[in-house]
Structure formats: structure tokens, C-alpha cells
Amino acid sequence: MLAAKRKTGFNKKPIVNGLLLALSLPVAAYVQAAAVIEGVVQKADNGSVLSGALVKVIDSQQQVFTDASGRFVLRNVDSGMVTLEISYIGLPAQRQQIEVTENSTKAVVIQLTDVERLAVVGQRQAQNKALNMYRASDAITNYIAADDMGQFVDQNVAESLQRLPGTSISRDQGEGRFVSIRGIAAGLSSVTVNGMRIGTPEGSSRAVPLDVIPTGSIEGISVTKAPTPDMPGDAIGGAVDVKSASAFDREGRQVRYRAEASYNELSSETSPKFSLNASDTFSLGGDNNKNFGVAAGFNYLDRKLESDNVEAEYDMVDFQDGEVFSMIELQQRKYYVNRERIGANLNLEYRPDSSNKYFANTVFSRFSDAETRQRSIFVFEDGTLSNFDGNNAIVTEMEPDAFRRRIRFRTKEQDTLALNLGAEHSRSSYNLDYYAGVSTTRERVLDENEGRFEYTGDPLDASYVIGQGIPGFGIFSNGVANTSHLDNANYELDRAVLEPKVIDDDEYNLGANVELPYAFGNNNLTLKTGLDLRWKQKDKNTDEVELRRTPDTTLDQFTIGAPDYGLGDLGQGISSAAYINFFNQNRADFSERPQDVAENSQLSLAEDFIADEDIQAGYLMATYDGERSRLIAGVRVERTDYSASGNQLTFDEDGELTISQRSVSSDYTNVLPGLHYSYELADDLMLRAAWTNTIARPSFNDISPRAEINLEDNEVELGNPDLDPYEATNYDLLLDWYYNEGSLLSAGVFYKDIDNFIVELTSNDVPEYAGFDVTRPVNALSASVSGLEFAWQHSFTQPQLNGVLVGANFTLLDTDLTVLDRPDESFSLPESAEQAGNFYLGYEDNKFSTRLSVSYRDKFLSEVGDDVNYDIYVAAHTQVDITASYKLSKQVELVAELINLTDEPLELYQGNAAYTFQFEEYGMTFAFGVKGRF
């Protein structure tokens, strides 16, 4: 076994283990409170609990926010008549007198009444809920909440998160998929469901694809940007938590449904969507106390869509007596996609009293993506560049194999299951919670098969135009336009490429927290400590093989009608079903050539690995409450033990490729102190500041022993088991002004200093791979992120504007990254957009609701190349969506949506915006349906 042991700040394991144990022990004395008031705050009209309500003891400094279950506990209350003031944004403040006796516990239920002059329904209710949770949070956290129908504006979690300040998303086939927080790549943030960490089917990153979680299964989403020490420390970007519904959040027995059909402009297909959610509370124990809750949901989406795509590549090309920068290849692609999402959740809760809670939360999601890809490839570098003026080119004598047509079909299935069990106990002198969870994520691509066909005609000439966006081109023969390359009969089968893939990602979590109010007899001091243990295993198995012995056949037998392709002439269509059927019927005639055995072997084994990662974390945190301030200080210690096995690919003295097993291991410890301070400058003005330290562990693909060898291009990509984790020191300063009822104006600045930033380094002097360009990830650089965040949400109180909704947020980033290969240049961080913002304008009353949403993201760097000509950027993106609904009755409401109203494409460019690298459009989608509840 090859072991790579890393030095840390702690030289001996017993010291680390002793520190973790010390952090898990109660270290303070506490006193019995004079009296305890515990209770729950509800909305009077429907009994739903109110999270984030502020409960104050009048003529005292004591105050507390209700938790996610609407519960609160006030300890050490003086005996006698006590007046409580309860405030909740969107509802009028209320006072209630309670008589308490010494050494007793008083249980109360407080109900807040709605404001009749305001329409607090739907969107406004969801905004107020999120705003109250934001106000109550100790960490710097933004929230999105479902409306009273349990609905969100967007189709999946990623698209909902793009509405928050400081977040932007990347898209796949027009749908939101990965979320970048404050300019940090998605793989450097964590994702949990009901507090339980979930894995990712992605083999090359830790990024969790959030499009696999439909919004029909969830109640709320939060993004923590500056975690407190009691939260996991692997959140350089942030931590996303997805919360499913609780029966106690609802009004007794309730069944909610939504059914709609969506029509995609490009595909001309209509797709169904359906969701059903039910919840109820029951009495266990024979009395009328409804202490057991069940919430369950099911949702289904079957979406058919198409996309039109052009991809180009540019490089230095021989021209006359020198070289020029020009286009070397262009691809035309047509995608046909059928995506199915099935989501289900089951939440069980037992609350025997207001001091105890037991829960079991389960979330399941199945995402199936069946995709047909037809593409035409034109390899211009295989001809001779005979004329070029910088934009216009003539290429002669393009050999037949420079013209290629390909058809691929594959079905990708991703399953995610998260189960979380736990309990919460509130006592007169302490709070205790504990949990155990398991998450399993699976990806299966078992049927990927691409048929590759090559042109059989005579050499052809071409012309093209570049430097003006999407390249244009023409094909000629003897100076006359030629269309033979569009005829499937002129292509013969060259090979079949199979690429089955299996990825398993399992995670187990166990932890406990103890909170001690009034530590050392001090009414203002609270101590909290806990342990968090995680065990993770990832298994990646990719078996690519090229079968170059094939039956003699031409492409015309798979011909169908020409596809509707808006970016040029794609020629005749190709049936993937006919090709797959032909392959299966003639499977015995497809085989590898003897000279391909070695390459197929490395293709099959190179990227496979099995990795184990064990994390032990402990923390100690103190909270001190002043008259108008709160100070949180603490430290978190996280120890990581990593081991992996994979395959080592090397060349022997004769240049023959050999494969051997390789195992590696490493461990490291991170000490993560944190400090949070908040000060109430006025009743409606809050200042927040934070100093935090966070980490991000390298992706399994980067740190595992793996290799990918391209023998045709003499290129090698390697993993690097010696990588250290990213380490960041973060500073936040935020000012919140609650200037009006249900309104907020927020402005903040933040800065991140990141060490051990991981980048890919390419070199050609690696002894094991002589003559090859070797690319591998290295810890070579530091990086920084500084930014400004603004958020505005306004609720009108004027009668003439009752029902109008308006809000906006905007983020400005300045990121810096230095690359070893280009030391005299400075870059922005990959996936970091300098500007991002959202705006919405809506209206609602008791029957009608509508909302216009505009989401903007600036361009960002996607990939650093050898020089400025090879840097890849994703162009700016602006998306406009409109939603509307009309309530016929409490049981039936009509809904309509216009998604991507301006048909915004995905665009990438190489070097500068004049050189399109990829352009893909999806068309607008229109949806219509019904929703309601019983």
C-alpha cells in the first residue's frame, strides 16, 4: 500500500481525540431557573405555527425567537405576573399576561391575529415567513419559504435558490442544476435535506445537482453564508438546507394538489406535472392533544424538450509561411430529451408535550434523463487553410474523414434517498438534541451507445466566417455549393462507443448537541457543545469501450425526417431507436480490434476508484446576550481520514501501457474558530458582523488515484492523492433595516481569503508519461473573493397599493486567482460572476395573484487555458418568467406560467465574445393547470 501521510497542526492522534472529547463534555455549571415559560406561537386563523416570532419579557432583557416548530422557552423568569410581547413580521404585535410561580413550568399557546386591511396570502405570506426566519437566525442565512399552498414559483431547488442575493446557477438543457454561492463553485458548498448531508452522483465534483429535487416535495430552503461553530465547517461558499413539510406547520388535516401541463416552444411537446401533499395530526394517548403528525407528499414530472446547439473550437492553424488563430472544428448538435422526476417525502413527528419532539424524515427523488443526441462534425484543420483575412476563410481538400455524423442514446438515472431520525428535548436547565441519518445516492448509465459514421465521398472544400459570434460556413466542390455531406447514404459506420457508468455515494451521520442556558449562573450566557460524525463512501465505475469491428452498413437505413434545427441545416435526421435496435440485433458482429485492446482496457479501468472518508467533528460555542446585542464565539475541530484505491496507469521501457492497483491514505485536522456579533442599533435597525473559518475538501475525482489517457492526442489527466483541503478565512458585515411592515433594506460587505486553492496544472516532463502532456490538480495558489450584497423587499401599506409586491437584490464580486502557468496575469475564480441580481414585481389579492421575475447573471470564467485565446467564458444570462393564478374557490385555483419568456440561450465563448464556443437555445415554455386544497 502506498500511504501519503500529511502533517497537521497536531502531531499526535491522542491530542486530537482528547480535544474532540473535551469539546463534547458539558463544561459549565448551571442553576435552576426561578420559573420557566414554554410554549408555541400560532397563527389564529388556521393554527399553523410561526417560526421566527420574537417573544420578549416586558421590563426585562429576556427575549427569544421561536424555532422551526414555533416553540420557545424562557428560563429564569421572575415569579408573579409576567407580560410577554410577541412580534412577527406581517402580523400585529401582541401582548399577553401570564402568571408564573417559582420553580414551576408554565405552558402557553399564543395565537396571533392577521391584519384585515392587508392581503397576507400566497406570495406575501411566504415572504414574511422567510423574513422572520432571517431575522431570527444567528448565522448569516437567507431563506425561501413555500406559500400557504406549499408551492414555489420555480420547478426545482436550484431555480428557487437563484432568487437569493449572492447566488447564481448553472443550467443544463435550460434547467437550473448547480448553485454557486458568492462566486464560489458549487462543489465547495454543502447540501443537506432536513439537516442530513446528501451525496452526489457526480463523479468529478462534490457539487450536488439540485435539479433532482423538485420543489413539490419541500417546505423551505435556506442558504447559510457565514456558519456558526455548531454548523459543519465545509462551507466555503455556503451551506444549503432543504426542509420538507411538517404536519404541525399546517392547519390540521389538509390535502393539497397541483396538476398542470407545460408546452415547450422548441419541442412542440406537452408535458404533465402533478403533485399531491397530505398532512394531519392525531392524538396518541387518549386525550384531545394532537401530538402525532404525519406529512407525506408525492410529485411527478414528465418533461419532453429539445435544444439546438452549435459548438466551435479555435486554435493556431498553419497558413502560408506562419500560423494564424482560426477555427479548427465546428459541431452542430440536436438534443431530444425526456426527463422524468419522481419525488416523495414522509415526515413523522411525535410531540408528547411542548418540551419533547421525536421525528423521522424521509425524502426520496428519482431523476431519469433519456437523451438522444444527433451531431455533425466538421474538422476544418484536416484541410488546408488557403485564404484567411482574420474573419473569412477558405479551406481546401478536406478529406472524407473530416466529415462525421454521430447518433447517441443514453438513459441516466439518479436516485437520492435521505433518512434522518432524531429527537429534541427542552429542560429547565438544558436543551438536548441528537440525530442519526443515512443518505444514499445512485447514478446508473447502463445503455449509453454512440454510433460514429464517416463520410465516404470525395474531398470537399469549405468556407467559414468567424469573429462575429456564431460561426457561419459553407461546403463546396469545385467552387460550387455541395450538399452531399447532408445525405446519410454517403456515411458508413466506423465504430460503436459504449460507456456504461455506475456511481454509488453513501453517507452515514451521527451527532448530538447540548445547550446550557445561564451557564455559571449568568442569565446572559449560553454554552453549547456537540459532536458530529460522518462516514462516506464513493464508488465510481466507468467502462468505456470502442468497438471498431462493425457490420458493413451505411447511415441511410436509420434516416428519418430532417429535424427542426434553428441554427443552420443539419441535414437528414437519424433515428436513435433504429440504430440501437440494429446494434442489439447484430451485437455479435461488433467487437474490438486486437490493436485496440490496450486502449479499451485503460478506458475501462482508468477512472475507476473506491474512496472512504471519515469525519469526526466537535465544537464548543458560547453565546452572550447584552441589552441590545448578541456575541457568539466558539471553535470547531474537524478531523478527516481519507483512503482510496484505484488504478495506476504507466508506460514501461518499451512504451507499453501497464495497469496496476494503487491505494493511498491521508488524514488532516482543521481548527475552525468563529465569531459572530449582532447589535440592535434601533428597534428596526440591526448590525451583524462575523469572522468565520471554513474548509472544502477536494473532490473525490481530484484526490483519488485515477488516470485518463488519450493516446491519440498524447494527453493524460491524473488524480492527486496529496492534495490539501481548501481553507478560507471569511469576514462579513451586514446592516438590516426593517423600515416598514414586511419590508427590509439590507446591505453588506464580505471578504474571503482562500488558501490551498486547487487548480489544474499541465506539464510535459513527468517521467512515467514521457512525451505526454500531463494535467493534474495541485495546491499551488491562493485566491480571494470580496463583494457587496444588497437586498430590498417592500410591502405596501397604502390602501390603494394593497396587494402590490416588489423586491430586488444585487451582488457585486471582485475575485482574484493567480495561475502558475500564467504568473503575470490575474483571473477571476471559475464560476464567479462579477454581477448577479434579481427583480420581481407582483400583485395578489384573495383571488388573483401574478408575479414577474427577472434573474440576471454576468459572464464568468469557466476554464483557464494556455493563454488568453484559450480561456473559456460563459456569457451573461438574463431570464424572465411570469406566473399567475386565479382562485375559483378554496378547492380550485387556476395557474399559468411563462418560463424563459425571452428565449434566453446558453452561450460560451473562447477568448472573447466574438468567438462563440457553444451556443444552445431551448425556447419558451408555457404551463397551465390547477391547484387547490381540501
Steps between C-alpha positions, in 0.01 A plus 500: 500500500623846415412731787528879481495628859448872534638719777249701700504746783455208743781248512325228696160342461441480878521878521240541226270236644534651844405844369196360319393324818548815705284699260221248539481523880288746696753740645288743695288501807142612470226605738137408521285778361258680728223419251470377143256607232481271200253509218420526135400797283230438239301688243149550635306438180637156420716385791819476292819553698707817458875454479717802576248681719668719764380442857609769751452530876394859558718696748774241453786428261367149445387416150503199272401409144273204431669204333402322178211337688370830637619409851676718755639466852560787746700396807578668830187717481410689817190364671180699495310667217710509183417686178617350173518692174492292183593651164499340158567687176173525311279471810423755771699473823306357790541502879390227736513485878599177671522418868791274596609355832850432623666170394216418262452462125218685329380372160320747273361520148511847343293580193565801280219659300535601135461858376172534311606804301789314338491204265734265685464202270710302258815685402485756780453230760803310366709820498409581859578145611846517341562847641418391856735202476773729366453743788516215756812333361828525688697406189486712187232302320246572226171313470238409244164379627206332330171688484184387679440249221842349556611627161807671354532710189773280353521141375791380714717600793779649288263737321349612831844572647598733216251751646717555810772767525849371431390187312512410132433177317633300209250332270469172316256485208360831618426379854681618811740233632792623713508799736799727549501702823692827514706409196615167640458186288214271597736221605634717785158528669305236693141382455274342763140382504335552839850547640623168357795517262425354157749373247541572132495271198754726334830320453719805446375732775337520842234727351146375565272536194201678650276438202445147630291645786165635374351781706174310545665292774625781720385772737800732509861556397780680679849613399746564782789720389678544834448192723516502877737247665215253561460460121719286273813683392521380140318799355743737329222612270213424734270230631165422337232328708176372346212451744200280434160577650384424855139420585524751785572775245152450355139548596395160630406253230587637160538364148665720238531426132636653184465375143616676188617448144793690351565568133854554371531730201804326351388140542127566442441239772256519790624362832302409815582598856318390815548529874296385798578583862304394807545564869310439821548493873370232733464440869707226659410435860122526508465875558425781256862609476603445139860402558582281199542642153526339159592690184544324168546617147536367150586687183557404139633682196539363149659769285585467133731766360740570219802722458697627201873527546811623316849443638826631352866467592783739409876450488816600317486378139775483235449774240746590227838535674371536856207436732172680561230464763197348334225239528608137493168323557129566508218277626126527443300320769134420548377367835174320573449460874234329707540577870296334771511599863330307777519639850356377826532599862370364829539689826393349832506708819402424857467791742372367832531851641658831414834387647560187296503416133582178316522487123571280199540680167536326166549656158532303178562627148543315173624689197501332160649670197460324164698688238554465125780706352551540126808690391694592189874570531711701259876477565636799309857444618506181289499720190733773379431860600557674167348843563441689826456868587437460871127436460436337162668173412527253213600140576584258219543125474314394813538123501183283532569410865483874583121466460335296776147425613416343833192378683500430873238377741528464874279486805637651821323408822581669830342393829534692826370374835552684829375369835546699820394384849532710812356670801501836675453550874459826686555495877503773759880503502606366161402414142601172341468375145642195327467350156601215273467499125585319183516628144539289188551638152518290188573574136453242230579550131484145366395548139717778360582417139628732231520400135774688315476534124748649251452653157589280200497755218776703339699775675306826536578868552354735757464865585425645843460829679615549860544790741136612479335264748357171374723385211348462156630254241439347158614181327615502135633280224683663209366837608137388500290451813486132591242327725623142478622524859133534606401168341507207743563258213853644471601391853612157615526362853850544645457386860266466797600658831345360817540682831306342788546677832414407860551741791403428862526764772408397857517718810421427865463770763479490880505791741377672813488853644458624857408861576539645849320831561605716794845345521697577818183657639513780242157574350665638184734210422419182307744221425454241230709198410462197281642228279440433131622174344479417130605197298499523122579256220507573128536235230544606138513248216518616138551238227550676167576276203537565126382226264665566164416170337147562377255368240515668162216750505423853395316769692207527261323195647448701821373812321193688621362842416727802526499642855371848570836669559511877532876551476564381145443197278551177691405285204306176534391375837630183668286263704677399820239227556575346158875513564473342847272230361753427222782480756311260723401274208859487372684511832721203411642692204623789715841439660829667580804475273812332647688829488224667704507259795753701703322828444161351584648352816624837621172665396317244712719516811669840504229703671376234744554548873355418841549762772419519871487823699441510877443830678495560876401849609442665835437856608456731796299819461405778741221754448486817705190721483531866590219752525493557124776270378600138459853360484567144386853360531621148457729252333435194290751221442460267203721199440492326160630148426510412132589183313448393140594227256518534125720416205847621413562529123861528384714430194787252522840534329355375172218753510238239586217602729482309829227510764550431871295558811585791727379585850553827685403650834529832675367687803483862603348713775347846471441737791222745407440788742206731446360826634155651435376832633165669457389835639154655494576861411128575519179301518503468122874512430735204550876480444660158452870409477673165473848353484491137398737231380383232259640224284415303187636152444639413157266316268532122497593519134789737578639320805453137395758291310361512148620576149353574162726450198433630150742309277400688185580844645778387742313641800465367854272616782589382852360517849722628782467323839737753661257791476424708810151637564400854411517726809321834519488788743178697455386845613141628483338831591127547444247774579127417499232767512143379561365836394136408448257222577620195304783702342877470509794691361826313549859583400813305574865450416699179520851374435644148464870415507543145369817294541588175321278589209500206260573557130601273215865512395626362168862391447688281252791387716339225711736197477221239508333662199788607275376684193156567649344823626398412857222697671436458872352706785747671733495716814703783359312822548297720722185682400277775634141613468365839603149615440201719571146367552179701486147375562172688499151376575208740530146446621257782426269605781311766303145383422531599134808278461377214710613173341798640305826309554844623404855401582852479366849386590839561347849363560834645388809278514871557458687169496867436444688187398862464391595208275852357503508451122413869450667677797474853361122485462209513742175310457160489657406176672334243274118521517524845660273760339597855589137614499180312577156624589127435516192713474137409551174690474171343592146549608260286698168517672270234637430363150767611253879478521774577247875548507761615250852375582822609334826321581836631375847350515810659351756308294747282688821310434441128451846370410852645498690420181864515394462870415224757455392345169404176675315627808135386496227732629128452558317804365259714703151360547168674564184297550146634524216293647135583567260310726132561566211331679130557554306347786159363402450364851704374791514164327581613144747758372608548139874550441705609200874545445721645226857374543800650316278760338782651291640162382834568668769261370804349667812650344870438556786667318873440461734791564245775438131530423560512123606133497201286594609177666149365567156636426187313608137608500198338660194708419230633731280273712136568581317314777135495603325304772308492826589483866304497820453346841241314701 
